[in-house]
Amino acid sequence: MGNTSCVVIGLAGGSGSGKTSVASALARDFKDKGAIVIEQDWYYRNIPEDSRIKASDWNFDHPDSVEFSLLIDQLKTLRKGEPVEAPQYDYKTHSRMKETRRIYPQPVIILEGILILDNPELRSLLDIKIYVDTDADVRFIRRLQRDIHERGRSVENVITQYYKTVRPMHETFVEQSKKYADIIIPQGAENYVAIDVLKTKIKWLLREAHGR
């Protein structure tokens, strides 16, 4: 682990599992202490301009699609108490925006994304590792709704991508990372008992970090 002045929580799980809802719930509950959510998706790499692969065929669910080295460096910087300029990704153009988001260190840092527990170096920086476990049919329906309404995708495109990359990458990388989790949360943010247990653990770590 890094600097003990903050608690870093890693939230993994399949696309549509409810990670964002859990992250939002935790951020709300610890708002008074200071909490920030960092999304793995911000760190997607640009699709090479000379690539002959269409954006709709790009494998966004493989670890190589994410610039984990930058994410790790920025997380280390935050743990040292220094701000970072986090990249922002445009899901409609499949490229990083020119603008960045300044992130300031907070006592609670919540890092969420499908591959958060797959990377060994990133795992070593996490104080609590969580896997949100949700049935495949529920995850697919949520992803379908999100990609259509928020990312301008067609139903056919979402289904094709699911079978070509999302499902096989989930089985190869995401599902396999569940074994590294300290806590597995079925049903996401609707599992109030698990969320309450998690909040209790975070509060304990915060007290330890500040010597009280």
C-alpha positions as CSV (number, residue, x, y, z in Angstrom):
1,M,0.0,0.0,0.0
2,G,1.0,3.6,-0.4
3,N,0.5,6.7,1.7
4,T,-1.7,5.7,4.7
5,S,-3.3,9.2,4.8
6,C,-6.0,8.1,2.4
7,V,-8.1,4.9,1.7
8,V,-8.1,3.6,-1.9
9,I,-11.0,1.4,-2.8
10,G,-10.9,-0.7,-6.0
11,L,-14.3,-1.6,-7.5
12,A,-14.3,-4.2,-10.3
13,G,-17.0,-6.3,-12.0
14,G,-18.5,-6.9,-15.4
15,S,-19.9,-4.2,-17.6
16,G,-23.3,-3.3,-16.3
17,S,-22.8,-5.0,-12.9
18,G,-23.6,-1.9,-10.9
19,K,-20.0,-0.7,-10.1
20,T,-21.0,2.9,-10.7
21,S,-24.0,2.7,-8.4
22,V,-21.8,1.3,-5.6
23,A,-19.1,3.9,-6.2
24,S,-21.7,6.7,-6.2
25,A,-23.3,5.4,-3.0
26,L,-19.9,5.3,-1.2
27,A,-19.0,8.8,-2.5
28,R,-22.2,10.2,-1.1
29,D,-21.8,8.6,2.3
30,F,-18.2,9.8,2.6
31,K,-18.7,13.3,1.1
32,D,-18.3,15.0,4.4
33,K,-14.9,13.3,4.9
34,G,-13.8,13.9,1.3
35,A,-14.3,11.4,-1.4
36,I,-13.5,11.2,-5.2
37,V,-14.5,8.6,-7.8
38,I,-11.9,7.9,-10.6
39,E,-13.1,5.9,-13.6
40,Q,-10.9,3.4,-15.4
41,D,-12.7,4.4,-18.7
42,W,-11.0,7.8,-18.6
43,Y,-7.8,6.1,-19.4
44,Y,-8.8,4.4,-22.6
45,R,-6.1,4.8,-25.3
46,N,-6.9,6.6,-28.6
47,I,-7.6,4.3,-31.5
48,P,-4.5,4.8,-33.8
49,E,-5.4,7.1,-36.7
50,D,-3.8,4.7,-39.2
51,S,-5.8,1.7,-37.8
52,R,-8.0,-0.1,-40.3
53,I,-10.2,-1.4,-37.5
54,K,-13.5,0.5,-37.1
55,A,-14.1,2.1,-33.7
56,S,-17.1,-0.2,-33.4
57,D,-14.8,-3.2,-33.7
58,W,-12.2,-2.0,-31.3
59,N,-11.7,-4.2,-28.3
60,F,-12.4,-1.9,-25.4
61,D,-12.6,-4.8,-22.9
62,H,-9.0,-6.0,-23.3
63,P,-6.4,-4.7,-20.8
64,D,-4.3,-3.3,-23.6
65,S,-7.0,-0.8,-24.4
66,V,-6.4,1.1,-21.1
67,E,-3.3,3.1,-20.3
68,F,-2.8,1.5,-16.9
69,S,0.7,2.9,-16.6
70,L,-0.7,6.5,-16.5
71,L,-3.5,5.4,-14.1
72,I,-1.0,3.8,-11.7
73,D,1.3,6.9,-11.8
74,Q,-1.5,9.2,-11.1
75,L,-2.8,7.1,-8.3
76,K,0.6,7.1,-6.7
77,T,0.8,10.9,-7.1
78,L,-2.6,11.2,-5.3
79,R,-1.4,8.9,-2.5
80,K,1.5,11.3,-2.0
81,G,-0.9,14.2,-1.5
82,E,-0.5,15.9,-4.9
83,P,-3.2,16.7,-7.5
84,V,-3.2,15.1,-11.0
85,E,-4.6,16.0,-14.4
86,A,-6.8,13.0,-15.3
87,P,-7.6,12.4,-19.0
88,Q,-11.2,12.4,-20.2
89,Y,-12.6,10.2,-22.9
90,D,-15.2,10.9,-25.5
91,Y,-17.2,7.7,-26.1
92,K,-18.8,9.0,-29.3
93,T,-15.5,9.9,-31.1
94,H,-13.5,7.2,-29.3
95,S,-10.7,9.5,-28.4
96,R,-9.4,11.5,-25.5
97,M,-10.6,15.1,-25.1
98,K,-8.1,18.0,-25.1
99,E,-9.5,19.0,-21.7
100,T,-8.4,17.1,-18.6
101,R,-9.9,16.9,-15.1
102,R,-7.9,18.1,-12.2
103,I,-8.3,15.6,-9.3
104,Y,-7.2,16.6,-5.8
105,P,-6.2,14.1,-3.1
106,Q,-9.0,13.1,-0.9
107,P,-9.2,10.8,2.2
108,V,-11.4,8.3,0.2
109,I,-10.4,7.5,-3.4
110,I,-12.8,5.2,-5.2
111,L,-11.4,3.6,-8.4
112,E,-13.9,1.8,-10.5
113,G,-13.7,-0.2,-13.8
114,I,-14.0,-3.7,-15.2
115,L,-10.3,-4.4,-15.1
116,I,-9.3,-2.8,-11.8
117,L,-8.4,-6.1,-10.2
118,D,-6.7,-7.6,-13.2
119,N,-3.5,-5.5,-13.0
120,P,-1.1,-6.7,-10.3
121,E,0.7,-3.3,-9.8
122,L,-2.7,-1.5,-9.5
123,R,-3.9,-4.1,-7.0
124,S,-0.9,-3.4,-4.8
125,L,-2.1,0.2,-4.4
126,L,-5.6,-0.7,-3.2
127,D,-6.6,-0.9,0.5
128,I,-9.9,-2.6,-0.3
129,K,-10.6,-4.7,-3.4
130,I,-14.2,-5.2,-4.3
131,Y,-15.9,-7.2,-7.0
132,V,-19.5,-6.5,-7.9
133,D,-21.2,-9.7,-9.0
134,T,-24.3,-9.5,-11.2
135,D,-26.0,-12.0,-13.5
136,A,-25.0,-11.8,-17.1
137,D,-28.5,-11.1,-18.5
138,V,-28.9,-8.1,-16.1
139,R,-25.5,-6.8,-17.1
140,F,-26.2,-7.1,-20.8
141,I,-29.5,-5.2,-20.5
142,R,-27.9,-2.4,-18.5
143,R,-25.1,-2.1,-21.0
144,L,-27.5,-2.1,-23.9
145,Q,-29.5,0.8,-22.4
146,R,-26.4,2.8,-21.5
147,D,-24.7,2.5,-24.9
148,I,-27.9,3.4,-26.8
149,H,-28.9,6.4,-24.6
150,E,-25.5,7.7,-23.5
151,R,-23.1,6.7,-26.2
152,G,-25.2,6.9,-29.4
153,R,-24.9,3.3,-30.3
154,S,-27.4,1.1,-32.3
155,V,-28.9,-2.0,-30.8
156,E,-27.3,-4.2,-33.5
157,N,-23.9,-2.6,-32.8
158,V,-24.1,-3.2,-29.1
159,I,-25.2,-6.9,-29.6
160,T,-22.4,-7.5,-32.1
161,Q,-19.8,-6.0,-29.8
162,Y,-21.1,-8.0,-26.9
163,Y,-20.6,-11.3,-28.6
164,K,-17.3,-10.4,-30.3
165,T,-15.4,-8.8,-27.4
166,V,-17.4,-8.0,-24.2
167,R,-18.4,-11.6,-23.4
168,P,-15.1,-13.3,-24.2
169,M,-13.0,-10.6,-22.4
170,H,-15.3,-10.8,-19.4
171,E,-14.7,-14.6,-19.2
172,T,-10.9,-14.2,-19.8
173,F,-10.0,-11.2,-17.6
174,V,-12.9,-9.8,-15.6
175,E,-14.4,-12.9,-14.1
176,Q,-10.9,-14.3,-13.4
177,S,-10.0,-11.2,-11.3
178,K,-12.8,-12.0,-8.8
179,K,-10.4,-14.2,-6.9
180,Y,-8.4,-11.2,-5.9
181,A,-11.4,-9.4,-4.2
182,D,-11.5,-8.9,-0.5
183,I,-15.3,-8.5,-0.7
184,I,-17.7,-9.8,-3.3
185,I,-21.0,-7.9,-3.5
186,P,-23.9,-9.6,-5.3
187,Q,-26.7,-7.3,-6.6
188,G,-24.6,-4.1,-6.5
189,A,-25.8,-1.1,-4.6
190,E,-29.1,-2.9,-3.8
191,N,-27.2,-5.1,-1.4
192,Y,-27.5,-2.8,1.5
193,V,-26.1,-5.2,4.0
194,A,-22.8,-5.6,2.0
195,I,-22.6,-1.8,1.5
196,D,-23.0,-1.2,5.2
197,V,-20.2,-3.7,6.0
198,L,-18.0,-2.0,3.5
199,K,-18.7,1.4,4.9
200,T,-17.8,0.2,8.4
201,K,-14.5,-1.1,7.1
202,I,-13.7,2.2,5.3
203,K,-14.4,4.1,8.5
204,W,-12.1,1.8,10.5
205,L,-9.3,2.3,7.9
206,L,-9.8,6.1,8.0
207,R,-9.5,6.1,11.8
208,E,-6.3,4.0,11.6
209,A,-4.9,6.3,8.9
210,H,-5.4,9.4,11.1
211,G,-4.4,7.7,14.4
212,R,-7.7,7.8,16.1
